[in-house]
Amino acid sequence: MSMKLPPFLRAFVALGVLVLACGPDESPLPPSGITDAGTQGDAGTDAGAWTSCDPAADTDASTCGTSASCVSMELPQGNFCADICSDLTPCRAPGAYCCLTPPDQDTGVCLTVDECIRRNSDGGTGGDGGIPPDAGPRDAGHTDGTPDAGTAVDAGSSVDAGSAVDAGSSVDAGSAVDAGSSVDAGSAVDAGSSVDAGSAVDAGSSVDAGSAVDAGSTVDAGSSVDAGSAVDAGSTVDAGSSVDAGSSVDAGSSVDAGTSDGGSDSDGGYTQIRIMAANITSGNGQDYDPGHGLRLMQGVKPDVVLIQEFNYKSNSVADIRDMVDTNFGTGFSYYRETGAQIPNGIISRFPIIESGEWKDPKVSNRDFAWARIDIPGPHDLWAVSVHLLTSNGTDRNAEATSLVNFIKGKFSQDGVPASDYLTIGGDFNTDTRSESCLTTFKQVVTTVGPHPADKNGKDGTNAGRSKPYDHVLVDDDLYLYRVPTVIGGSSFANGLVLDSRVYIPIAEIYPALSSDSGASGMQHMGVVKTFLTPNF
């Protein structure tokens, strides 16, 4: 790990990278009109995205149609038909972002990122359109727990690095920063910038960010090291290590085949990290043998899973490795606590470099499982998987108090460094969001809303969908980089409660079936949140 920047500086550096990526002498051009980059059929407008128009003559929608508006721009300069967009209708044209001006509007128009930044250049307040390093989890220094900038979509709207064209979608080579290399496709902000998937310099391909060869070809962008180097953090052999998730000693160590580096600490760009809490066993054995929960996890493609009741077949090293390889990929690492009847664990696309368990003082058949994960950039991610008791709120608060003390290092030498990211997640069995254990957790993570919800806006996670049993909580540093969870054409501004019974279209979460969340013995829904962290 290299030198760490304090959180307040990272926002300025991130914005600087976006500006420098275009270069001082380049004039941005509208994305091309090819079929894969947003033609009339793909962009959703009557006239097609980026069609020239005359504002004075467009009052009857004669040029732009009914789902677009004629807009005067400076970057690029001219008058163009811009698609009308919202959280529910993201931009489809490559290089286009849903720009809300002013930011408290419910709808906006699809512009280039440079044009959107120009219109919202307010120094990082709630009007920044969702640029990740946004002023902080409590805008302008609020400490009362109110959401940032006062809206539900601040720093996490559909335009914030999580649109349908964001290189972290289900068709993107698996990584938001495309191999984490500063030479990738010639851009320091690949996989999230306005030049990704359609710029003149991005791998020279009109189908980048959706192509089967993107981020996996030795000829991508003309470089022998692009997306195929030993630090490819998104390939099927995660970090290129010969022992990664496949050696004869795999799953026998506490770091489970995790290599020493998940990516360079100095590469430009961002990394998408989708975190899932999953106590989604079914049947009568508190295990994943029936397959319903495994299909649900496959469907949302998490990067890090905080899993409970981590049992599969005989629970042998070979069986657990097979479960991870088959349902996530051979490049994934995992940690599973030992000697537990219903163990907690962590499954990670990024290398696990340290792991262990802290004692749960209230129960004997599981503990708190933790892992230190080497994500790209100078800060590691500490993930803690928990399964609190169903008995009562007093017991759950005692468990939370013990865990907070472990995290602070009061009971061990394994305390989490303040400079790293932290997530606590899993099955809390909480009846309400005002339970004392959540108040206790506030010492190390943020618990403020808005909270993840399903397609219908419902946020309960028990089988009856009336109680908030399951959570993904993160510290203030990681909370800065929250973005919508985008799956196929669907965007969930605050994260997703995964209930396949109400998910439409179900094809977006293939191979999950509509009936999976209602399977016999399924007592919980999965919870998913997404973050876009800087690689610098």
TIBADREN-62946 format. One record per residue (C-alpha): x, y, z; residue in three letters. Coordinates in steps of 0.1 Angstrom, whole numbers, plus 5000, padded with zeros to 4 digits. Layout:
N
XYZALA ...
This chain:
536
500050005000MET 501350344991SER 500850685007MET 497250745019LYS 495451075011LEU 493051205038PRO 489451175029PRO 488851545023PHE 491651554997LEU 490351254977ARG 487351444964ALA 489651714948PHE 491951454934VAL 489051264919ALA 487651564902LEU 491051654889GLY 491451314872VAL 488151364854LEU 489251704841VAL 492751594830LEU 491451284812ALA 490251494783CYS 493551684779GLY 493952054774PRO 493752054736ASP 490951804729GLU 487551914718SER 484951664729PRO 482751524702LEU 479251384703PRO 479251004705PRO 479150834671SER 475850734657GLY 476750364653ILE 474250104665THR 476150014696ASP 476750364707ALA 473250494708GLY 471350504675THR 467750594671GLN 466650254682GLY 469050234711ASP 468850574726ALA 465150584732GLY 464350914714THR 462350964682ASP 465151134664ALA 468150944681GLY 470651084706ALA 472951374696TRP 470951484666THR 471451854657SER 468452074662CYS 467252434663ASP 465952544697PRO 463852824682ALA 462152574658ALA 461752284682ASP 458752394702THR 456552134684ASP 459051844689ALA 459451824652SER 463151734654THR 463751574688CYS 460551394693GLY 458551364725THR 461251194747SER 464051444740ALA 464751814743SER 466752054722CYS 469652174744VAL 472352424738SER 475752294749MET 479352414752GLU 480952074756LEU 480551984728PRO 479552314713GLN 476252324695GLY 472552244697ASN 471651874701PHE 468651664709CYS 469251534744ALA 467251244758ASP 465051324789ILE 466151104818CYS 465451014855SER 466450754881ASP 463950524864LEU 464950614828THR 468850624827PRO 470850734797CYS 471650464772ARG 474050644748ALA 477750584756PRO 479350884772GLY 476051034782ALA 475051104818TYR 471651204833CYS 472351554844CYS 469951714868LEU 470052094867THR 469352214893PRO 470151894912PRO 466951874931ASP 464951804900GLN 463451464895ASP 464251454858THR 467151584836GLY 468651554802VAL 471451324789CYS 474651524785LEU 478351464783THR 480051444817VAL 482051754809ASP 478951954801GLU 477251824832CYS 480251924854ILE 480352264837ARG 476652324845ARG 476952204881ASN 480452344891SER 479352434926ASP 482452304945GLY 481051964956GLY 477752054972THR 474551864966GLY 474552004930GLY 477451794918ASP 475351554900GLY 476551264919GLY 480251284914ILE 481451024940PRO 483651234963PRO 480651454973ASP 481351675003ALA 480751385028GLY 477951165041PRO 476451465059ARG 476451755035ASP 477952085047ALA 479051925080GLY 475651815093HIS 476051575122THR 472351495129ASP 472251195106GLY 470351365078THR 471051235043PRO 473751415023ASP 472451725005ALA 469051645018GLY 467951424989THR 467551054985ALA 469651054953VAL 472651264963ASP 475951094954ALA 473950794944GLY 471650894916SER 471250704883SER 473850924868VAL 476550854894ASP 478850604877ALA 475950364878GLY 473950424846SER 473150154821ALA 476350234803VAL 478550234834ASP 481349974829ALA 480149804860GLY 477049664844SER 476349304838SER 478149314805VAL 481249484815ASP 484249254817ALA 483649244855GLY 485549554866SER 484649924869ALA 488150024863VAL 488949784835ASP 491949604849ALA 492949894870GLY 495749994847SER 496650354839SER 497350244803VAL 493950094798ASP 492550214766ALA 494550534769GLY 492350684796SER 492950734833ALA 489250724840VAL 488150424820ASP 485050244832ALA 483350554845GLY 484350854824SER 482651024795SER 485150874771VAL 484550514781ASP 482750294757ALA 482650534729GLY 485550774728SER 487950794698ALA 490750664720VAL 489050394740ASP 490550074725ALA 489450194690GLY 486349984693SER 482750094688SER 481549824711VAL 483849864741ASP 482249814775ALA 479949564759GLY 482249354738SER 483249004746ALA 486949094741VAL 486949414763ASP 489249394793ALA 490349044784GLY 492149074751SER 495849114747THR 495149344718VAL 492749574736ASP 493949934732ALA 497049804714GLY 498849734746SER 500249394757SER 499549474793VAL 496049604790ASP 493549404810ALA 495649104809GLY 498449194833SER 499049024866ALA 496949284884VAL 493749234864ASP 491449234894ALA 488549144872GLY 489648854851SER 488648494857THR 491948434874VAL 491848724898ASP 495248894900ALA 496848624878GLY 498348424907SER 499148064900SER 497647974934VAL 494548184932ASP 491547974941ALA 492847664925GLY 496047534941SER 496447224962SER 496647434993VAL 493647644985ASP 491147695013ALA 493547565038GLY 494947905049SER 493148195065SER 493548405034VAL 492148145010ASP 494248174979ALA 494248554980GLY 497148714963THR 499049004979SER 497749274956ASP 494249344942GLY 495449624920GLY 497949904918SER 497650174945ASP 498550444920SER 496350364890ASP 493750624880GLY 490050564878GLY 487550394901TYR 486650044912THR 483049934915GLN 482449724947ILE 479049564950ARG 478549434986ILE 475849174994MET 474449055028ALA 473148695023ALA 471448475048ASN 469448305020ILE 469647935028THR 466547725021SER 465247385031GLY 465647245065ASN 469347215068GLY 470447575071GLN 472647525040ASP 472947625003TYR 472447264990ASP 468947324975PRO 470347604952GLY 467747874956HIS 470148114975GLY 473048034951LEU 470948134921ARG 469948464938LEU 473648544945MET 474648464909GLN 471848684896GLY 473149004912VAL 476848934907LYS 478249074940PRO 481949154944ASP 481949084981VAL 479348865000VAL 478848875037LEU 477348535040ILE 475648355069GLN 474947975074GLU 477847915051PHE 477247535047ASN 477347335015TYR 477246955010LYS 479846795033SER 481547125042ASN 484846985030SER 487447205016VAL 486747064982ALA 482947114985ASP 483247474997ILE 485747554970ARG 483447404944ASP 480547614957MET 482547934953VAL 484147844919ASP 480847734904THR 478648024916ASN 481148314916PHE 484248224897GLY 487548054902THR 489248394908GLY 487148454940PHE 488648414975SER 486748325006TYR 487048295044TYR 484748065064ARG 484948045102GLU 485947715116THR 484247495142GLY 480847655138ALA 477447485133GLN 476147775111ILE 479347965102PRO 479648315089ASN 482048395061GLY 483148635034ILE 483448564996ILE 485448824976SER 486348894940ARG 489349074954PHE 492248904973PRO 491748835010ILE 495048915026ILE 494148855063GLU 491148695080SER 489848545113GLY 487048545137GLU 486048745168TRP 484148575196LYS 480348625198ASP 479748645236PRO 476048545233LYS 476048225212VAL 478347925208SER 477547805173ASN 479048095153ARG 481248395158ASP 481948725139PHE 483948645107ALA 486148915093TRP 488448965063ALA 490849225052ARG 490449265014ILE 492949424991ASP 490849634968ILE 492549854942PRO 493850184957GLY 495650274989PRO 492950165013HIS 491949815022ASP 488349705028LEU 487649525061TRP 484549315059ALA 482749165089VAL 479948905085SER 477648875115VAL 474548675125HIS 472948825156LEU 470548635179LEU 466848625174THR 466248615212SER 465748985220ASN 467149335215GLY 469249325247THR 471249025235ASP 471749185201ARG 473049505216ASN 475449305238ALA 476749135206GLU 477049475188ALA 478949625218THR 481449335217SER 481949365179LEU 482449745181VAL 485149685207ASN 486949425185PHE 486849665156ILE 488249945177LYS 491049705188GLY 490149705225LYS 490049325229PHE 492649225203SER 495449345181GLN 493249305151ASP 491549645153GLY 490549805120VAL 492750095109PRO 490850425108ALA 492350495073SER 490750185058ASP 487250115047TYR 484849905069LEU 481649725062THR 479549525087ILE 476749315072GLY 474549015074GLY 471548895094ASP 471049125124PHE 467548995131ASN 466449345141THR 462749415145ASP 463049785138THR 465650035126ARG 465650205160SER 466949905179GLU 469749975204SER 472249755185CYS 472049985155LEU 472650285178THR 475750095191THR 476950025156PHE 476850395148LYS 480250425166GLN 481950265136VAL 479450275107VAL 476650495094THR 473050375097THR 471250665081VAL 468750615053GLY 467450605027PRO 467750225028HIS 467749965000PRO 464349854987ALA 462849614961ASP 461249704928LYS 458149824947ASN 460050044971GLY 459549805001LYS 462549775024ASP 461649485048GLY 463949185045THR 462348905065ASN 460248645046ALA 457048855053GLY 458849175042ARG 457749365073SER 461049385093LYS 464549505086PRO 466449185095TYR 469349225071ASP 471849505066HIS 474949625047VAL 476449905068LEU 479650095060VAL 481850355076ASP 481850725067ASP 484850695044ASP 483150435022LEU 479750595025TYR 481150885004LEU 481350664974TYR 477850504974ARG 476250484939VAL 473050324926PRO 472949944922THR 472449894885VAL 471349554872ILE 470549524835GLY 468149814827GLY 467049864864SER 468650114888SER 468150114926PHE 469250454939ALA 469750334975ASN 470549964969GLY 468449654964LEU 466449424986VAL 466449114965LEU 463048944964ASP 462748744932SER 458948714937ARG 458549084928VAL 461649134906TYR 460649234870ILE 462049144845PRO 463348824861ILE 465748774832ALA 467849054846GLU 468848834875ILE 469348504856TYR 469748224866PRO 467448324896ALA 463848204893LEU 460848404904SER 460048144930SER 463548134946ASP 462848394973SER 459748214984GLY 461347874987ALA 460647655017SER 462847755046GLY 463948095030MET 463648335059GLN 465548635046HIS 466048855015MET 469448945002GLY 470549315005VAL 472849474980VAL 474649814980LYS 477249944955THR 480250174958PHE 482650334934LEU 486050384952THR 489050574938PRO 492150384928ASN 494450664941PHE 
